[in-house]
Amino acid sequence: MDEKRIAVIGQGYVGLPLALSFALHERQVIGVDSDPAICQNLAKGITTQTESFQGKSIQELLKSLLSSGNYQITSDGAAAVQKSNVIILTVGIPIYDGVADFSHFESACQTIGQNIQKNSLVLIRSTVIPGTTETFCTPLIEQASGLRAGVDFFIAYVPERIAEGRAFEEFETMPTLIGAADADSARLAEEVIRINSQAEIIHSNSISAVETSKVLENLQRDANIAIVQEFARFAEAAGMNTMEVIRLANTHKRVNLMTPGPGVGGYCIPNAFHYLNASAQALGVDLPLLRLAREKNEALPAFFAEKAAEKLAEAGKLVENAKIAVAGLAMKDCSPDDRLSPAAEICRLLQKKGAKIAAFDPFVAARHDFQVPSLESAIENADCLLILNKFFQNYDIKTIIARMNPPAVILDTRDLVNPETLPEGTLFWRI
Ligand SMILES: NC(=O)c1ccc[n+]([C@@H]2O[C@H](COP(=O)([O-])OP(=O)(O)OC[C@H]3O[C@@H](n4cnc5c(N)ncnc54)[C@H](O)[C@@H]3O)[C@@H](O)[C@H]2O)c1
């Protein structure tokens, strides 16, 4: 395969920067998304993503790659697959009530199978239930195309390991795993990864081992967060500063504790247990520790909503009469991604308790009934402020408190407020 014509199926948080990254390396790339609104916006150079690369925003990169012709966007997956010899799948498998929904992923595989040209390469980059590439994708594409994997077309599983917000840099620098069952698929996959990566490439001929390792990476973060959250409850009772203890422990070269925040969200970490559990159940294996970590993390929004009600009561205020300002809605800092966001869940739970919620996040597009356009409007006459996101560090806490309804109740889940600087009478709680 000489000239690589690349189609990237799914133009979300992974697919769009991945497609643009290949286009930046002078490859012809077609981005495909089934959502017409996403396609229309991308065609105009519009995205809510906050990625950047070498001083240029993703919007600037998108516009210049559209005009150079290196990047095209379409909702016509069939035509894109027919024109390409490398097809990269980045459509996710969401979990609803613990059960995986394959519908979008399956439809994308059907599009690939029905339109793939001989000798093309398929790279699965979505995070999947272990076994999915060989027991789901490959047979489906073979059946729809009449072609044989490893002979007429090539397929590899290459997990995406980027963090949102660092995508372009991490495509270049993050070691990449390639799982392929045959040598040609492995070699072709490496050629594609090398287009935009200078990092180590690690091969395995066990596709399911690579799929499982991706799920395990996410699971260790889920368990790590559950550990530090449990520790935070202990530290609070013991009158210690949680973050200080974690900072001290992390000075050990082999300790890497995460810092607790308002909870765990996004597509990756919350789904990991359910992906592994789907395989484990089929094998009759129980995963009690990982299940508990997941349950503990899922319970965090309820914990913080209850904590806010408790601290309001300490200040002589009733949660059902309170106005609560919330700083942060995304599932992580400086991100537009509020999928499975614990912050949004905290807002919903407090709303159910009767509180009036005014939540602000500069990166999240307006889509919740409790969202307001500025932090200033959120805190105006608020009884309580919940700090859930690091963007709050740009604000002066004393100015904020001056606009709140006294006594101000401040809950800081991100260790951004120095309690010694607070005006007298402020009721302060931190994680
Ligand atoms: N977001 C991350 O930081 C990250 C990091 C590593 C891995 N992953 C994994 O990568 C995958 C994608 O994640 P994401 O965050 O980019 O998801 P996303 O929801 O942002 O993007 C998926 C896109 O696919 C589109 N789509 C759905 N069905 C389609 C179809 N049949 N044809 C074409 N497009 C279709 C959707 O409209 C959406 O825009 C997931 O498996 C996720 O677990 C994500």
The ligand as a MOL file (V3000), in Angstrom:
LIG
                    3D

  0  0  0     0  0            999 V3000
M  V30 BEGIN CTAB
M  V30 COUNTS 44 48 0 0 0
M  V30 BEGIN ATOM
M  V30 1 N -12.6940 10.8760 24.5020 0
M  V30 2 C -11.5070 10.4160 24.8780 0
M  V30 3 O -10.6860 11.1160 25.4870 0
M  V30 4 C -11.0950 9.0050 24.5240 0
M  V30 5 C -9.7970 8.5950 24.8120 0
M  V30 6 C -9.4070 7.3120 24.4700 0
M  V30 7 C -10.3350 6.4510 23.8790 0
M  V30 8 N -11.6070 6.8670 23.6440 0 CHG=1
M  V30 9 C -12.5360 5.9370 22.9920 0
M  V30 10 O -12.6670 6.3530 21.6370 0
M  V30 11 C -13.9880 6.1150 21.1730 0
M  V30 12 C -14.6100 7.4050 20.7080 0
M  V30 13 O -14.7170 8.2910 21.8000 0
M  V30 14 P -15.1360 9.8010 21.5840 0
M  V30 15 O -14.9590 10.4520 22.9000 0
M  V30 16 O -14.4350 10.3360 20.3830 0 CHG=-1
M  V30 17 O -16.6950 9.6340 21.2470 0
M  V30 18 P -17.6300 10.7320 20.5720 0
M  V30 19 O -19.0220 10.3870 20.9850 0
M  V30 20 O -17.1020 12.0810 20.8580 0
M  V30 21 O -17.4600 10.4600 19.0080 0
M  V30 22 C -18.0620 9.4310 18.3100 0
M  V30 23 C -18.6640 10.0460 17.0560 0
M  V30 24 O -19.1190 8.9590 16.2260 0
M  V30 25 C -20.2930 9.3990 15.5410 0
M  V30 26 N -20.9890 8.2120 15.0450 0
M  V30 27 C -21.8190 7.3800 15.6990 0
M  V30 28 N -22.2130 6.3770 14.8900 0
M  V30 29 C -21.5990 6.5800 13.6970 0
M  V30 30 C -21.6050 5.8850 12.4630 0
M  V30 31 N -22.2970 4.7580 12.3040 0
M  V30 32 N -20.8690 6.4070 11.4500 0
M  V30 33 C -20.1540 7.5290 11.6100 0
M  V30 34 N -20.1180 8.2230 12.7550 0
M  V30 35 C -20.8210 7.7460 13.7920 0
M  V30 36 C -21.0390 10.2160 16.5780 0
M  V30 37 O -21.9490 11.1130 15.9790 0
M  V30 38 C -19.8810 10.9330 17.3110 0
M  V30 39 O -19.6400 12.2070 16.7720 0
M  V30 40 C -14.7270 5.4690 22.3470 0
M  V30 41 O -14.6310 4.0820 22.2200 0
M  V30 42 C -13.9450 5.9380 23.5500 0
M  V30 43 O -14.0800 5.0610 24.6400 0
M  V30 44 C -12.0140 8.1340 23.9300 0
M  V30 END ATOM
M  V30 BEGIN BOND
M  V30 1 1 1 2
M  V30 2 2 2 3
M  V30 3 1 2 4
M  V30 4 1 4 5
M  V30 5 2 4 44
M  V30 6 2 5 6
M  V30 7 1 6 7
M  V30 8 2 7 8
M  V30 9 1 8 9
M  V30 10 1 8 44
M  V30 11 1 9 10
M  V30 12 1 9 42
M  V30 13 1 10 11
M  V30 14 1 11 12
M  V30 15 1 11 40
M  V30 16 1 12 13
M  V30 17 1 13 14
M  V30 18 2 14 15
M  V30 19 1 14 16
M  V30 20 1 14 17
M  V30 21 1 17 18
M  V30 22 2 18 19
M  V30 23 1 18 20
M  V30 24 1 18 21
M  V30 25 1 21 22
M  V30 26 1 22 23
M  V30 27 1 23 24
M  V30 28 1 23 38
M  V30 29 1 24 25
M  V30 30 1 25 26
M  V30 31 1 25 36
M  V30 32 1 26 27
M  V30 33 1 26 35
M  V30 34 2 27 28
M  V30 35 1 28 29
M  V30 36 1 29 30
M  V30 37 2 29 35
M  V30 38 1 30 31
M  V30 39 2 30 32
M  V30 40 1 32 33
M  V30 41 2 33 34
M  V30 42 1 34 35
M  V30 43 1 36 37
M  V30 44 1 36 38
M  V30 45 1 38 39
M  V30 46 1 40 41
M  V30 47 1 40 42
M  V30 48 1 42 43
M  V30 END BOND
M  V30 END CTAB
M  END
